[in-house]
Amino acid sequence: MRRICIIGTGYVGLVTGACLADFGNVVTCTDADEEKIELLQQGRVPIYEPGLKELIQANTGRGRLSFSTQIPFAIKGAEIIFITVGTPSLPDGSVDLSQVIQVAEMVAEYMEDYKVIVNKSTVAVGTGAKIEEIIGKRQKSPIDFDVVSNPEFLREGSAIEDFMHPDRVIIGARTQKAMEIMADVYKALYLIEIPIIKTDIETAEMIKYASNAFLAMKISFINEIATICDGYGVNVNTVARAMGMDRRIGREFLHAGPGYGGSCFPKDTAGLVSIAQKVNVDPVIIKATIAANQRQKMRMLEKLAALIGPFEGKTVALLGLSFKPNTDDIREAPSLVMIEGLLKQGAKVKAFDPAAVDNAKRIFPQVEYCGDMYSAAKQADAVVLMTEWNEFRNIDLPRLRKQMRQPNFLDCRNVYTPEEMKRSGFCYQGVGQGGSLVKQTASH
Ligand SMILES: NC(=O)c1ccc[n+]([C@@H]2O[C@H](COP(=O)([O-])OP(=O)(O)OC[C@H]3O[C@@H](n4cnc5c(N)ncnc54)[C@H](O)[C@@H]3O)[C@@H](O)[C@H]2O)c1
């Protein structure tokens, strides 16, 4: 059992806090956002994440998890401090470390005995060393401490499962003492034989960027293949499935779609470009990944235009707004590019999402948000399936079609096949499914 303070109770901080408490540690989650902490103290959860509410309830009930805005007090009382604040992109794409630095300064000011300061935020290579320097310089009197890099790989939508059963845990540290303390924090994972990579701080920081950039590249790669497939009427799903059977390639992250979004891939690929350029490397593959992704988001608008013609005066219904299913997160979601393009070109936009409507309303109040997919489709000239939520995998197609003014369907996630959509009387386009050929023969 270790006493842990989490600073930054956002997505990663809250999941980390709840899971580490579940591992038997005593955890205080802190945040500068008083409203957020107040909600959590009332037993409410500010984000949508399957299983999180129950995990929080169970561990607050056992007295192992609490929430506080009293960060100095929490720092003093903890042995291990996790930094889980945001690291957004600056306008030039480089990593904004201001929140991390602010926390490091606070830790230096309030620490009274030995601390392990664990950085879980995704940070530029060299940030761990910067934290060491800040704390060393700012301490009132010299107190021993260790800085650790422990990057996080959880996926929103399956965050608890990912944290409890990760493929690996990365621990970058300079001392044996810090390594041993971290091993104790993650003892529950040691016991189920999760691989633990012990390395230095800089390598740990690099592992996170290299992993995310590779996954983003895989997505951009299959999206490019999908576009080529479209030109030849070849089905990318079959191509991807066969490619994925090659163990050197692997089947994950080979689903053609509208481009990646979310809070990590866009900012981390941009961050890696900046990290590379600082050491005079031109990261051509990563830059191409980013460009291809932006292009892919726009391509969805072009596909829709090919289906329904000019958007002016048309009504388009979006099914799904979040950047992926099982989350309410819409940061950098392909739906944002779709909505913006449609509104700019004079379309009326209706939308339904099982979780992300409140977040979308803040950006696009002019969209008509509906309570279910069928009311969203009412009088629509096209339905666009943006996010593959489970409920969109089982649409009552005749019922949907009946609501619509014109039976156009753009399937950005390849949930359906051209054949079944044609049978249901839809004019259908997928992503690299040879949809353009189907369009010519579909009946309205
Ligand atoms: N979201 C993910 O899926 C994910 C996955 C892996 C890694 N990461 C990385 O983890 C980090 C956190 O991401 P997130 O999605 O949880 O961010 P987030 O924006 O959801 O949460 C950050 C929290 O930090 C708080 N905060 C900011 N400055 C603070 C300060 N000085 N003191 C106390 N609290 C402060 C904010 O109020 C906010 O609640 C980022 O570096 C991100 O790249 C995120």
Ligand as a Chemical Component Dictionary entry (heavy atoms), coordinates in Angstrom:
data_LIG
# 
_chem_comp.id                   LIG 
_chem_comp.type                 NON-POLYMER 
_chem_comp.pdbx_formal_charge   0 
_chem_comp.three_letter_code    LIG 
# 
loop_
_chem_comp_atom.comp_id 
_chem_comp_atom.atom_id 
_chem_comp_atom.alt_atom_id 
_chem_comp_atom.type_symbol 
_chem_comp_atom.charge 
_chem_comp_atom.model_Cartn_x 
_chem_comp_atom.model_Cartn_y 
_chem_comp_atom.model_Cartn_z 
_chem_comp_atom.pdbx_ordinal 
LIG N1  N1  N 0  -7.047 11.001 -22.731 1  
LIG C1  C1  C 0  -6.367 9.953  -23.109 2  
LIG O1  O1  O 0  -6.909 9.010  -23.684 3  
LIG C2  C2  C 0  -4.893 9.869  -22.837 4  
LIG C3  C3  C 0  -4.241 8.622  -22.986 5  
LIG C4  C4  C 0  -2.880 8.549  -22.715 6  
LIG C5  C5  C 0  -2.182 9.680  -22.330 7  
LIG N2  N2  N 1  -2.828 10.883 -22.222 8  
LIG C6  C6  C 0  -2.055 12.042 -21.776 9  
LIG O2  O2  O 0  -2.348 12.297 -20.406 10 
LIG C7  C7  C 0  -2.330 13.700 -20.135 11 
LIG C8  C8  C 0  -3.661 14.141 -19.549 12 
LIG O3  O3  O 0  -4.660 13.927 -20.521 13 
LIG P1  P1  P 0  -6.207 13.976 -20.169 14 
LIG O4  O4  O 0  -6.947 13.551 -21.379 15 
LIG O5  O5  O -1 -6.448 13.292 -18.881 16 
LIG O6  O6  O 0  -6.385 15.561 -19.956 17 
LIG P2  P2  P 0  -7.627 16.337 -19.347 18 
LIG O7  O7  O 0  -7.661 17.657 -20.007 19 
LIG O8  O8  O 0  -8.830 15.449 -19.376 20 
LIG O9  O9  O 0  -7.232 16.541 -17.797 21 
LIG C9  C9  C 0  -6.229 17.375 -17.344 22 
LIG C10 C10 C 0  -6.643 17.886 -15.962 23 
LIG O10 O10 O 0  -5.569 18.597 -15.369 24 
LIG C11 C11 C 0  -6.104 19.678 -14.648 25 
LIG N3  N3  N 0  -5.058 20.678 -14.417 26 
LIG C12 C12 C 0  -4.431 21.462 -15.322 27 
LIG N4  N4  N 0  -3.488 22.208 -14.726 28 
LIG C13 C13 C 0  -3.510 21.887 -13.416 29 
LIG C14 C14 C 0  -2.772 22.299 -12.290 30 
LIG N5  N5  N 0  -1.795 23.214 -12.395 31 
LIG N6  N6  N 0  -3.053 21.765 -11.084 32 
LIG C15 C15 C 0  -4.026 20.846 -10.953 33 
LIG N7  N7  N 0  -4.761 20.399 -11.993 34 
LIG C16 C16 C 0  -4.509 20.908 -13.213 35 
LIG C17 C17 C 0  -7.243 20.162 -15.499 36 
LIG O11 O11 O 0  -8.185 20.937 -14.749 37 
LIG C18 C18 C 0  -7.823 18.834 -15.988 38 
LIG O12 O12 O 0  -8.844 18.361 -15.122 39 
LIG C19 C19 C 0  -1.976 14.357 -21.461 40 
LIG O13 O13 O 0  -0.598 14.563 -21.516 41 
LIG C20 C20 C 0  -2.389 13.326 -22.486 42 
LIG O14 O14 O 0  -1.675 13.428 -23.674 43 
LIG C21 C21 C 0  -4.162 10.992 -22.444 44 
# 
loop_
_chem_comp_bond.comp_id 
_chem_comp_bond.atom_id_1 
_chem_comp_bond.atom_id_2 
_chem_comp_bond.value_order 
_chem_comp_bond.pdbx_ordinal 
LIG N1  C1  SING 1  
LIG C1  O1  DOUB 2  
LIG C1  C2  SING 3  
LIG C2  C3  SING 4  
LIG C2  C21 DOUB 5  
LIG C3  C4  DOUB 6  
LIG C4  C5  SING 7  
LIG C5  N2  DOUB 8  
LIG N2  C6  SING 9  
LIG N2  C21 SING 10 
LIG C6  O2  SING 11 
LIG C6  C20 SING 12 
LIG O2  C7  SING 13 
LIG C7  C8  SING 14 
LIG C7  C19 SING 15 
LIG C8  O3  SING 16 
LIG O3  P1  SING 17 
LIG P1  O4  DOUB 18 
LIG P1  O5  SING 19 
LIG P1  O6  SING 20 
LIG O6  P2  SING 21 
LIG P2  O7  DOUB 22 
LIG P2  O8  SING 23 
LIG P2  O9  SING 24 
LIG O9  C9  SING 25 
LIG C9  C10 SING 26 
LIG C10 O10 SING 27 
LIG C10 C18 SING 28 
LIG O10 C11 SING 29 
LIG C11 N3  SING 30 
LIG C11 C17 SING 31 
LIG N3  C12 SING 32 
LIG N3  C16 SING 33 
LIG C12 N4  DOUB 34 
LIG N4  C13 SING 35 
LIG C13 C14 SING 36 
LIG C13 C16 DOUB 37 
LIG C14 N5  SING 38 
LIG C14 N6  DOUB 39 
LIG N6  C15 SING 40 
LIG C15 N7  DOUB 41 
LIG N7  C16 SING 42 
LIG C17 O11 SING 43 
LIG C17 C18 SING 44 
LIG C18 O12 SING 45 
LIG C19 O13 SING 46 
LIG C19 C20 SING 47 
LIG C20 O14 SING 48 
# 
